Amino acid sequence: MKIFKRILQILGVVLLTAYLVFAWVKNTQENASTASTTDTNVIRIGTEGTYEPFSYYNKDNQLVGFDVDVAKAVFKELGMKVQFIDAPWDSMIAAFNAGKTDIVFNQVGITPERKAKFLLSTPYSYSHASLIVHKNNSNITSFNDLRGKRSAQSLTSNYGALAEKYGAKIVNTDAFTKGADLIIEGRADATLNDDVVFYDYLKHKPNAPLKIVKKAADSVPTAA
């Protein structure tokens, strides 16, 4: 079973690598006029650096996480060096649009709007949107209960768009941990985010007074 799982992992990296070769070449050509590096063997990767367990700095101030590992594995196969450029989500997408990075590895949800604007890879993970509130909150038990409530989200994230779809008032924040703090402090009523992110947060803060009250029935594929 472990061997089979490993084969699937290797196959996934190979397929993702092949797709990203094309994506990187296309984006590099489009961004050539604004590129700030002359080393064509270096791929500039946009990532958040505050999104555990996908992209974050450990206690030794090293950038680590699932997305970081996937990016390194892909471009190692290509024989390329990687340069990570971290920024909050909203700034990270702006940097990519301005040609300051070549690609983004940060759990980018595949949506029709993004497919129309960006060249996205095949999915390499899946996200389950979860509604997170204070443990003492009994007024929010479903996504529909977000109407008129304050939801801590990044302005341009797919979770922010989902919260707005359900009628929430967005409280801008640039990291899940900050959003969690806003809920605990009573400055936000809820947040929508990946359940993996929430459970990883609880590993570090097991006594945090937060809970998941609802999960989306469908998962969202994520890409680079």
SEBATI-316118 format. One record per residue (C-alpha): residue in three letters; x, y, z. Coordinates in steps of 0.2 Angstrom, whole numbers, padded with zeros to 4 digits, always signed. Layout:
<rs>
ALAXYZ...
</rs>
This chain:
<rs>
MET+0000+0000+0000LYS+0014+0012+0004ILE+0023+0008-0012PHE+0007+0011-0022LYS+0005+0028-0013ARG+0022+0033-0017ILE+0020+0028-0035LEU+0005+0039-0036GLN+0014+0054-0028ILE+0029+0052-0040LEU+0017+0051-0055GLY+0008+0067-0048VAL+0024+0076-0047VAL+0029+0071-0065LEU+0012+0076-0072LEU+0012+0093-0063THR+0030+0096-0069ALA+0026+0093-0087TYR+0011+0105-0086LEU+0021+0118-0076VAL+0035+0118-0089PHE+0022+0125-0102ALA+0014+0136-0089TRP+0031+0144-0084VAL+0037+0146-0102LYS+0020+0155-0106ASN+0020+0166-0091THR+0039+0170-0093GLN+0036+0176-0111GLU+0021+0187-0105ASN+0030+0194-0091ALA+0047+0197-0100SER+0045+0216-0101THR+0043+0218-0082ALA+0055+0204-0076SER+0068+0209-0063THR+0080+0194-0065THR+0091+0190-0079ASP+0095+0172-0073THR+0083+0161-0084ASN+0088+0146-0073VAL+0079+0154-0058ILE+0060+0152-0056ARG+0052+0166-0045ILE+0039+0158-0034GLY+0025+0168-0025THR+0019+0161-0009GLU+0011+0168+0007GLY+0023+0162+0020THR+0010+0163+0034TYR-0002+0149+0028GLU+0002+0133+0039PRO+0004+0119+0034PHE+0006+0124+0016SER+0018+0139+0016TYR+0025+0146+0032TYR+0041+0150+0042ASN+0047+0137+0055LYS+0055+0141+0072ASP+0072+0142+0062ASN+0065+0155+0051GLN+0065+0143+0036LEU+0051+0143+0023VAL+0043+0126+0024GLY+0026+0118+0020PHE+0017+0107+0008ASP+0017+0120-0006VAL+0035+0124-0004ASP+0040+0105-0005VAL+0029+0103-0021ALA+0037+0118-0029LYS+0055+0112-0025ALA+0051+0095-0031VAL+0044+0101-0047PHE+0058+0113-0052LYS+0071+0101-0046GLU+0065+0089-0059LEU+0068+0104-0072GLY+0085+0107-0065MET+0080+0125-0060LYS+0084+0135-0045VAL+0069+0142-0035GLN+0068+0159-0027PHE+0053+0161-0015ILE+0045+0178-0014ASP+0033+0179+0001ALA+0019+0191+0003PRO+0001+0192+0009TRP-0012+0184-0003ASP-0019+0201-0011SER-0001+0207-0013MET+0005+0191-0020ILE-0007+0190-0034ALA-0004+0208-0038ALA+0015+0204-0039PHE+0012+0190-0051ASN+0001+0201-0062ALA+0015+0214-0062GLY+0027+0201-0068LYS+0037+0201-0052THR+0035+0182-0050ASP+0034+0168-0062ILE+0022+0157-0054VAL+0012+0155-0038PHE+0012+0141-0026ASN-0001+0145-0012GLN-0016+0133-0013VAL-0024+0143-0028GLY-0042+0137-0029ILE-0047+0134-0047THR-0062+0145-0051PRO-0070+0149-0068GLU-0064+0167-0066ARG-0046+0162-0063LYS-0046+0149-0077ALA-0051+0163-0088LYS-0037+0175-0083PHE-0023+0163-0078LEU-0015+0147-0085LEU-0017+0135-0071SER-0009+0118-0068THR-0018+0102-0065PRO-0024+0100-0047TYR-0012+0094-0034SER-0023+0096-0019TYR-0041+0099-0014SER-0048+0111-0001HIS-0063+0109+0010ALA-0071+0125+0015SER-0075+0125+0033LEU-0085+0138+0043ILE-0076+0142+0059VAL-0083+0152+0074HIS-0080+0154+0093LYS-0084+0139+0104ASN-0097+0150+0113ASN-0106+0155+0097SER-0123+0146+0095ASN-0130+0159+0082ILE-0120+0153+0067THR-0122+0134+0062SER-0123+0135+0043PHE-0116+0145+0029ASN-0133+0154+0027ASP-0131+0161+0045LEU-0116+0172+0039ARG-0128+0185+0032GLY-0125+0201+0040LYS-0111+0193+0051ARG-0092+0199+0051SER-0081+0186+0042ALA-0062+0188+0043GLN-0055+0185+0026SER-0042+0190+0013LEU-0051+0202+0001THR-0047+0193-0015SER-0047+0175-0009ASN-0060+0162-0014TYR-0065+0160+0004GLY-0068+0179+0005ALA-0079+0178-0011LEU-0088+0163-0003ALA-0092+0173+0013GLU-0098+0187+0003LYS-0109+0176-0007TYR-0118+0171+0009GLY-0120+0189+0014ALA-0106+0191+0026LYS-0097+0208+0030ILE-0079+0205+0026VAL-0066+0210+0040ASN-0050+0211+0030THR-0035+0200+0037ASP-0020+0193+0028ALA-0017+0177+0038PHE-0028+0163+0046THR-0020+0165+0063LYS-0025+0184+0063GLY-0042+0179+0058ALA-0043+0167+0072ASP-0037+0181+0084LEU-0051+0192+0078ILE-0064+0179+0082ILE-0057+0176+0099GLU-0056+0194+0103GLY-0074+0197+0097ARG-0070+0208+0082ALA-0076+0195+0069ASP-0090+0182+0070ALA-0082+0169+0059THR-0070+0164+0045LEU-0070+0152+0031ASN-0055+0142+0027ASP-0048+0125+0023ASP-0051+0112+0037VAL-0033+0106+0036VAL-0027+0124+0040PHE-0039+0124+0055TYR-0033+0107+0062ASP-0015+0112+0060TYR-0019+0128+0070LEU-0026+0117+0084LYS-0010+0107+0084HIS-0001+0122+0090LYS-0015+0130+0100PRO-0026+0115+0107ASN-0035+0127+0119ALA-0040+0140+0106PRO-0059+0143+0109LEU-0064+0139+0091LYS-0074+0126+0082ILE-0080+0121+0065VAL-0099+0121+0063LYS-0100+0117+0045LYS-0090+0110+0030ALA-0094+0112+0012ALA-0101+0097+0004ASP-0089+0099-0011SER-0070+0101-0012VAL-0061+0114-0022PRO-0046+0109-0033THR-0031+0119-0030ALA-0017+0122-0043ALA-0001+0133-0046
</rs>
